[in-house]
Amino acid sequence: MVPPPFNRRFEKYNEGNNPGVAVMAIRNGEVLFKGGFGLANLQTGEKVSTATNFDVASVSKQFTAMAIAILAERGELSVDTGIHRFFPDLPDYMKEISVHHLIHHLSGLPDYEDDFESTNTDKDLISNTDIYNFYKHGSKLEFQPGKRFEYSNGGYILLAMIIELVSGLSYHQFMHENLFKPANMPGTAVYKHQGVIENRAISYSRWPFFENNDFNTCNALTGDGRIYTSIDDAVGWIDSLENNRLVNAATTKMIFSAATDNNGDSVDYGYGWEITDFYKHKLIVHSGGWQGFNSIIANFPKHNLWLVSYANCQSVSAGHAFEEMARHYLKIRELAFFQFLVPIHKPALLRIPQDTRSFTDHM
């Protein structure tokens, strides 16, 4: 099979001691292209492969939302339930917030990242309980729940806590037993401080410094990020979504459908998926960025095309990789304008353009 033309650009990451990227394209269930380029660990020289596990940051939200959908389909919770049922000591002015609001970023909860200082250290780690206490003790709502969309990582941390309360399992255990294992994602895991994740990529800062960027005080938080997964495991994830292996067809349709605000206007966001378009092609997608890691998983439903890209450096753009693959497989000839990369954890949405120049632009 002749490699697609974008393969030549990706191979630049193999030149020298550079971080890298893993990419994949699937159409109609068939893998069209899959590969790893550059290094997963600059110190050891370990190469990026399709089995390399990356922190996919806010792409993790689709897994958390799927866990909620699984519990709802089993009848163990209703997404219309107010979160006071799970957190009775939250302030009264949060009583209107439902699980549905948390999933779709309609809650009005401020984002914890605006109030918690994030530093590159693994000391004094912030926990999910710390975020909960932040909301419990005086955090004000930005707007009435349901009024509008505003991205909130904290809402997904509360969802992780709800998963634990309803299931009686830790978030890590529930995700492994009810999602990763049945979806045939054997290498995927929720990060645990001082735990071991096999085939793990290291995160690096921008070119040309490539400093180890792996540690952060927020690394112990779960629900909104901190899931490590690989391109190989994305095959199982996509297959599970396409063939309703985790939930039924009606629930899958709901997961990929945009919610509406109180006025009935679409917020273009489903269960951890943004619903948008790319050069007039409908696109269901989420991107993520944390420390040097950046990632994107995308579905063009009318073309039965999935594109996945994970990178381990702020100057290696998963967004660029996605765009190059999309333009090739969709035969897009217009000048590029949809370049993006979310270099920080907030907000991981494509509607926010970012500088995507990678260090390969300097080669």
PyMOL commands that set and color helices and strands:
alter all, ss='L'
color gray80, all
select helices_A, chain A and resi 6-14+57-73+83-85+92-94+99-103+112-114+128-136+153-167+171-180+231-242+249-255+301-303+318-329+359-362
alter helices_A, ss='H'
color red, helices_A
select strands_A, chain A and resi 21-27+30-37+39-41+46-47+54-55+189-190+227-229+274-278+281-290+293-300+305-311
alter strands_A, ss='S'
color yellow, strands_A
deselect
rebuild
show_as cartoon
